[in-house]
């Protein structure tokens, strides 16, 4: 006689019941991040007190007539209008600064790249020459070196005498309106050590296999430089270009030392920052100087933005898709 089982179906045959999700332990972000805020606090205080507050005060002063002794008087856009439409020395300072940037920055980068390529292939003495080439970057921005530079290129200076001994009689460069700016250009180019070190680091990151493959395809040294070195080094070139361009627009110490603080002769070394200094601290027109500072900041920002916008057409990033 058969029996009928009245047992409930096995547990495995039952439909799976959803289990309540396990509670996740959320990281205590505040507890993990407070050391970072503690270490960042001095920097944030310094940025606020030494940078943001002075910038806000400078922006306010650019719309005022302020001479350091009387309370500032609100004049609206008059400083900007006077600067752009009624001040020919302002435009001469703009032209001088642009000429300096266009000449000095490419020369400095080319010299830095050439020295970096020589150092890369150098066997012994690389550390010595790297330090020797980098030293002017540490010393060149000082007032002392700028005064020495002025003496070298002045009437009776060593450079003028050496050029005269080989038949190139140029006279003193410092007193010549056509040559005075190039004294400052040469002083800037001489300080090629900092971009050279960055170029050297970039060159050492290029894989030797790329050069071996190019050599197997019959590429010579120049073809390897154009097809391998330049594309692989283009991010470093872009970085150095932006950095040097921003620094060149702010050149002050060499222009002050070489021209004696007057931008001469005939305003040939009247750089933008030197004219800003003259208007602010010699003529006591701080509102006008503040307006010049903000216009310089806006101009540098626009040129930097243009460089970033155009960089996609000539800067090669190996890890970027489709390139």
C-alpha positions as CSV (number, residue, x, y, z in Angstrom):
1,X,0.0,0.0,0.0
2,X,1.4,3.2,-1.1
3,X,1.8,6.2,1.3
4,X,1.5,9.8,0.4
5,X,4.0,12.1,1.8
6,X,2.7,15.2,3.4
7,X,6.1,16.9,4.0
8,X,6.7,20.4,2.8
9,X,8.9,20.8,-0.2
10,X,12.6,21.0,0.4
11,X,14.1,24.4,1.2
12,X,16.2,24.3,-1.9
13,X,13.0,24.0,-4.1
14,X,11.5,27.2,-2.6
15,X,11.9,30.4,-4.6
16,X,14.9,32.4,-3.4
17,X,13.9,35.0,-1.0
18,X,15.6,38.3,-1.3
19,X,17.8,39.0,1.6
20,X,18.0,42.4,3.1
21,X,21.2,44.1,1.8
22,X,24.0,44.1,4.2
23,X,24.7,47.4,5.8
24,X,27.8,49.0,4.3
25,X,30.2,50.7,6.5
26,X,30.6,54.1,5.2
27,X,34.0,55.5,5.6
28,X,34.2,58.2,8.1
29,X,35.4,60.8,5.7
30,X,35.6,63.6,8.1
31,X,37.8,61.5,10.4
32,X,40.0,60.6,7.4
33,X,40.2,64.1,5.9
34,X,40.9,66.3,8.9
35,X,44.7,65.8,8.9
36,X,44.7,67.0,5.3
37,X,42.8,70.1,6.3
38,X,45.2,70.7,9.2
39,X,48.2,70.6,6.9
40,X,46.4,72.8,4.3
41,X,45.3,75.4,6.7
42,X,48.6,77.4,6.7
43,X,48.6,77.4,2.9
44,X,44.9,78.5,2.7
45,X,45.5,81.2,5.3
46,X,48.5,82.4,3.3
47,X,46.6,82.3,0.0
48,X,43.7,84.3,1.5
49,X,45.8,86.9,3.4
50,X,48.6,87.3,0.9
51,X,46.9,86.7,-2.4
52,X,43.1,86.9,-2.5
53,X,42.7,89.9,-0.2
54,X,45.4,92.0,-2.0
55,X,43.9,91.1,-5.3
56,X,40.4,92.3,-4.2
57,X,41.9,95.5,-2.8
58,X,43.9,96.0,-6.1
59,X,40.7,95.5,-8.1
60,X,38.9,98.1,-6.1
61,X,41.9,100.6,-6.4
62,X,41.9,100.2,-10.2
63,X,38.6,102.0,-10.2
64,X,39.8,104.8,-8.0
65,X,42.2,107.8,-8.0
66,X,44.6,106.9,-5.2
67,X,48.0,108.5,-4.4
68,X,48.9,106.7,-1.1
69,X,48.4,109.8,1.0
70,X,44.7,110.7,0.5
71,X,41.7,108.4,0.6
72,X,40.9,106.7,-2.7
73,X,38.3,108.5,-4.8
74,X,36.0,106.4,-7.0
75,X,36.5,107.3,-10.7
76,X,34.9,104.2,-12.4
77,X,36.6,103.2,-15.7
78,X,38.6,106.4,-16.1
79,X,41.9,104.7,-15.4
80,X,41.2,102.1,-18.1
81,X,40.0,104.7,-20.6
82,X,43.0,106.9,-20.0
83,X,45.4,103.9,-20.4
84,X,43.9,102.7,-23.6
85,X,43.2,106.0,-25.4
86,X,45.3,108.8,-23.9
87,X,48.6,107.3,-22.9
88,X,51.2,106.8,-25.7
89,X,53.8,105.5,-23.2
90,X,51.5,102.7,-22.2
91,X,51.3,101.5,-25.8
92,X,55.1,101.8,-26.2
93,X,55.6,99.7,-23.1
94,X,53.2,97.1,-24.5
95,X,55.1,97.0,-27.8
96,X,58.5,96.7,-26.0
97,X,57.2,93.8,-23.8
98,X,55.7,92.0,-26.8
99,X,58.9,92.3,-28.8
100,X,60.8,90.9,-25.8
101,X,58.5,88.0,-25.3
102,X,58.5,87.1,-29.0
103,X,62.3,87.2,-29.3
104,X,63.4,85.9,-25.9
105,X,61.1,83.0,-25.3
106,X,61.8,81.0,-28.5
107,X,65.6,81.7,-28.2
108,X,65.6,80.5,-24.6
109,X,63.6,77.4,-25.4
110,X,65.8,76.5,-28.4
111,X,69.0,76.9,-26.5
112,X,67.6,74.9,-23.6
113,X,66.5,72.1,-25.9
114,X,69.9,72.0,-27.7
115,X,71.7,71.8,-24.4
116,X,69.4,69.1,-23.1
117,X,70.0,67.0,-26.2
118,X,73.8,67.4,-25.8
119,X,73.6,66.4,-22.1
120,X,71.4,63.4,-22.9
121,X,74.1,61.9,-25.2
122,X,77.0,63.0,-22.9
123,X,78.7,60.2,-21.0
124,X,81.0,61.5,-18.3
125,X,80.5,64.9,-16.7
126,X,76.8,65.1,-17.2
127,X,76.1,66.1,-13.6
128,X,78.8,68.8,-13.7
129,X,77.6,70.4,-16.9
130,X,73.9,70.1,-15.8
131,X,74.8,72.0,-12.7
132,X,76.9,74.5,-14.5
133,X,74.1,75.2,-17.1
134,X,71.5,75.5,-14.3
135,X,73.4,77.9,-12.1
136,X,72.5,81.0,-14.2
137,X,68.8,80.3,-13.6
138,X,69.5,80.7,-9.9
139,X,71.7,83.8,-10.2
140,X,70.4,85.6,-13.3
141,X,67.3,87.1,-11.7
142,X,69.3,88.9,-9.1
143,X,70.0,92.7,-9.2
144,X,73.7,92.0,-8.9
145,X,74.0,89.9,-12.0
146,X,71.8,92.5,-13.9
147,X,74.2,95.2,-12.9
148,X,77.2,93.1,-14.0
149,X,75.4,92.5,-17.3
150,X,74.9,96.3,-17.7
151,X,78.6,96.8,-17.2
152,X,79.6,94.2,-19.7
153,X,77.5,95.8,-22.5
154,X,78.1,99.5,-21.5
155,X,80.6,101.7,-23.2
156,X,84.0,100.3,-22.5
157,X,82.5,96.9,-21.3
158,X,84.2,93.6,-22.0
159,X,81.7,92.4,-24.6
160,X,81.9,95.7,-26.5
161,X,85.7,95.5,-26.4
162,X,85.8,91.9,-27.6
163,X,83.4,92.7,-30.5
164,X,85.5,95.7,-31.4
165,X,88.7,93.6,-31.5
166,X,87.2,91.4,-34.2
167,X,86.0,94.3,-36.2
168,X,82.4,94.5,-35.0
169,X,82.1,98.1,-33.6
170,X,78.7,98.5,-32.1
171,X,79.5,100.9,-29.3
172,X,77.8,100.6,-26.0
173,X,74.6,98.5,-26.2
174,X,73.1,100.0,-23.1
175,X,73.1,103.6,-24.6
176,X,71.9,102.5,-28.0
177,X,68.0,102.6,-28.4
178,X,68.2,99.9,-31.1
179,X,70.3,97.5,-29.0
180,X,69.4,98.1,-25.4
181,X,66.5,95.7,-25.3
182,X,68.8,92.9,-26.6
183,X,71.0,93.3,-23.5
184,X,68.0,92.1,-21.5
185,X,67.1,89.5,-24.1
186,X,70.6,88.0,-23.8
187,X,70.4,88.0,-20.0
188,X,67.1,86.1,-20.2
189,X,68.4,83.6,-22.7
190,X,71.5,83.0,-20.6
191,X,69.2,81.7,-17.8
192,X,68.1,78.6,-19.9
193,X,68.9,76.1,-17.2
194,X,65.5,75.6,-15.7
195,X,63.7,74.7,-19.0
196,X,66.8,72.6,-19.9
197,X,66.4,70.4,-16.9
198,X,62.7,69.9,-17.8
199,X,63.6,69.1,-21.4
200,X,66.3,66.6,-20.3
201,X,63.8,64.8,-18.1
202,X,61.4,64.6,-21.0
203,X,64.1,63.3,-23.4
204,X,65.0,60.5,-21.0
205,X,61.4,59.3,-21.0
206,X,61.3,58.7,-24.7
207,X,61.7,55.0,-25.4
208,X,64.9,54.0,-27.3
209,X,62.8,51.5,-29.2
210,X,61.1,54.3,-31.1
211,X,64.5,55.5,-32.4
212,X,65.5,51.9,-33.2
213,X,62.4,51.4,-35.2
214,X,62.9,54.7,-37.0
215,X,66.5,53.8,-37.8
216,X,65.4,50.4,-39.2
217,X,63.1,52.4,-41.5
218,X,66.1,54.4,-42.8
219,X,65.4,57.6,-40.8
220,X,68.5,59.7,-40.3
221,X,69.2,61.9,-37.2
222,X,67.2,64.9,-38.5
223,X,64.2,62.6,-39.5
224,X,64.3,60.9,-36.1
225,X,64.3,64.4,-34.4
226,X,61.3,65.6,-36.4
227,X,59.3,62.4,-36.3
228,X,60.1,61.0,-32.9
229,X,61.7,63.6,-30.6
230,X,59.5,66.5,-31.4
231,X,56.1,64.7,-31.1
232,X,57.1,62.8,-27.9
233,X,58.5,66.0,-26.4
234,X,55.6,68.2,-27.4
235,X,53.9,68.2,-23.9
236,X,57.1,69.3,-22.3
237,X,57.6,72.0,-25.0
238,X,54.1,73.2,-24.3
239,X,54.7,73.3,-20.6
240,X,57.9,75.3,-20.9
241,X,56.3,77.6,-23.5
242,X,53.4,78.5,-21.1
243,X,55.7,78.9,-18.2
244,X,58.3,81.1,-20.0
245,X,55.7,83.2,-21.6
246,X,54.1,84.1,-18.3
247,X,57.4,84.8,-16.7
248,X,58.5,87.0,-19.7
249,X,55.5,89.2,-19.4
250,X,56.4,89.9,-15.8
251,X,60.1,90.8,-16.4
252,X,61.2,93.7,-14.2
253,X,64.5,93.4,-12.4
254,X,66.8,93.2,-15.5
255,X,64.9,96.1,-17.2
256,X,65.2,98.2,-14.0
257,X,68.9,97.5,-13.5
258,X,70.0,97.9,-17.2
259,X,68.0,101.1,-17.8
260,X,68.6,102.6,-14.3
261,X,64.9,102.4,-13.6
262,X,64.0,104.9,-16.3
263,X,63.3,102.6,-19.3
264,X,65.8,104.4,-21.4
265,X,67.3,105.3,-23.8
266,X,64.2,106.8,-25.5
267,X,61.9,104.3,-23.7
268,X,63.5,101.4,-25.6
269,X,63.5,99.3,-22.4
270,X,60.3,100.7,-20.9
271,X,58.7,97.3,-20.2
272,X,55.1,97.0,-19.1
273,X,56.0,96.2,-15.5
274,X,58.6,99.0,-15.3
275,X,56.0,101.5,-16.5
276,X,53.6,100.1,-14.0
277,X,56.2,100.6,-11.2
278,X,56.9,104.1,-12.4
279,X,53.2,105.1,-12.4
280,X,52.5,103.5,-9.0
281,X,55.6,104.4,-7.0
282,X,57.2,107.3,-8.8
283,X,54.1,109.2,-9.9
284,X,52.0,108.0,-6.9
285,X,49.2,107.0,-9.2
286,X,48.3,103.7,-7.5
287,X,44.9,103.5,-9.1
288,X,46.3,103.7,-12.6
289,X,49.0,101.1,-11.7
290,X,46.4,98.8,-10.3
291,X,44.4,99.1,-13.5
292,X,47.6,98.2,-15.5
293,X,48.2,95.2,-13.3
294,X,44.7,93.9,-13.9
295,X,44.9,94.5,-17.6
296,X,48.2,92.5,-17.7
297,X,46.6,89.6,-15.8
298,X,43.7,89.5,-18.2
299,X,46.1,89.6,-21.2
300,X,48.2,86.8,-19.9
301,X,45.0,84.8,-19.1
302,X,43.7,85.2,-22.7
303,X,47.1,84.3,-24.3
304,X,47.4,81.2,-22.0
305,X,43.8,80.2,-23.0
306,X,44.7,80.6,-26.7
307,X,47.7,78.4,-26.2
308,X,45.7,75.7,-24.5
309,X,43.0,75.9,-27.2
310,X,45.5,75.5,-30.0
311,X,47.6,72.8,-28.2
312,X,45.4,70.0,-29.4
313,X,46.6,70.6,-32.9
314,X,50.3,70.2,-32.1
315,X,50.8,68.6,-28.7
316,X,50.9,64.8,-28.8
317,X,49.8,62.8,-25.7
318,X,50.6,59.1,-26.1
319,X,47.9,57.9,-23.8
320,X,45.1,59.9,-25.5
321,X,42.7,57.9,-27.6
322,X,42.7,58.5,-31.3
323,X,46.0,60.3,-31.4
